[in-house]
Amino acid sequence: MASLQPAQPIIVKIIEPPPKSELSGLADVLIGSLGLTAVITIAAVLLGALLAGVMFWVRSRS
């Protein structure tokens, strides 16, 4: 039995990614948490204004 071997060897070069600094990870977490806090705050203000409008409308009808 004859086994087929490639004429040239296949060389794979593995490149390591640059090390990620701890500060960039912390900054990502901080920006993400501030963004989430802003979204929750804006949603609370809008829902409060909507509820106040509904209460004002109901009271003015009676």
Contact map, one row per residue, 1 for C-alpha under 8 A:
11100000000000000000000000000000000000000000000000000000000000
11110000000000000000000000000000000000000000000000000000000000
11111000000000000000000000000000000000000000000000000000000000
01111100000000000000000000000000000000000000000000000000000000
00111110000000000000000000000000000000000000000000000000000000
00011111100000000000000000000000000000000000000000000000000000
00001111100000000000000000000000000000000000000000000000000000
00000111110000000000000000000000000000000000000000000000000000
00000111111000000000000000000000000000000000000000000000000000
00000001111100000000000000000000000000000000000000000000000000
00000000111110000000000000000000000000000000000000000000000000
00000000011111000000000000000000000000000000000000000000000000
00000000001111100000000000000000000000000000000000000000000000
00000000000111110000000000000000000000000000000000000000000000
00000000000011111000000000000000000000000000000000000000000000
00000000000001111100000000000000000000000000000000000000000000
00000000000000111110000000000000000000000000000000000000000000
00000000000000011111000000000000000000000000000000000000000000
00000000000000001111100000000000000000000000000000000000000000
00000000000000000111110110000000000000000000000000000000000000
00000000000000000011111110000000000000000000000000000000000000
00000000000000000001111111000000000000000000000000000000000000
00000000000000000000111111100000000000000000000000000000000000
00000000000000000001111111110000000000000000000000000000000000
00000000000000000001111111111000000000000000000000000000000000
00000000000000000000011111111100000000000000000000000000000000
00000000000000000000001111111110000000000000000000000000000000
00000000000000000000000111111111000000000000000000000000000000
00000000000000000000000011111111100000000000000000000000000000
00000000000000000000000001111111110000000000000000000000000000
00000000000000000000000000111111111000000000000000000000000000
00000000000000000000000000011111111100000000000000000000000000
00000000000000000000000000001111111110000000000000000000000000
00000000000000000000000000000111111111000000000000000000000000
00000000000000000000000000000011111111100000000000000000000000
00000000000000000000000000000001111111110000000000000000000000
00000000000000000000000000000000111111111000000000000000000000
00000000000000000000000000000000011111111100000000000000000000
00000000000000000000000000000000001111111110000000000000000000
00000000000000000000000000000000000111111111000000000000000000
00000000000000000000000000000000000011111111100000000000000000
00000000000000000000000000000000000001111111110000000000000000
00000000000000000000000000000000000000111111111000000000000000
00000000000000000000000000000000000000011111111100000000000000
00000000000000000000000000000000000000001111111110000000000000
00000000000000000000000000000000000000000111111111000000000000
00000000000000000000000000000000000000000011111111100000000000
00000000000000000000000000000000000000000001111111110000000000
00000000000000000000000000000000000000000000111111111000000000
00000000000000000000000000000000000000000000011111111100000000
00000000000000000000000000000000000000000000001111111110000000
00000000000000000000000000000000000000000000000111111111000000
00000000000000000000000000000000000000000000000011111111100000
00000000000000000000000000000000000000000000000001111111110000
00000000000000000000000000000000000000000000000000111111111000
00000000000000000000000000000000000000000000000000011111111100
00000000000000000000000000000000000000000000000000001111111110
00000000000000000000000000000000000000000000000000000111111111
00000000000000000000000000000000000000000000000000000011111111
00000000000000000000000000000000000000000000000000000001111111
00000000000000000000000000000000000000000000000000000000111111
00000000000000000000000000000000000000000000000000000000011111
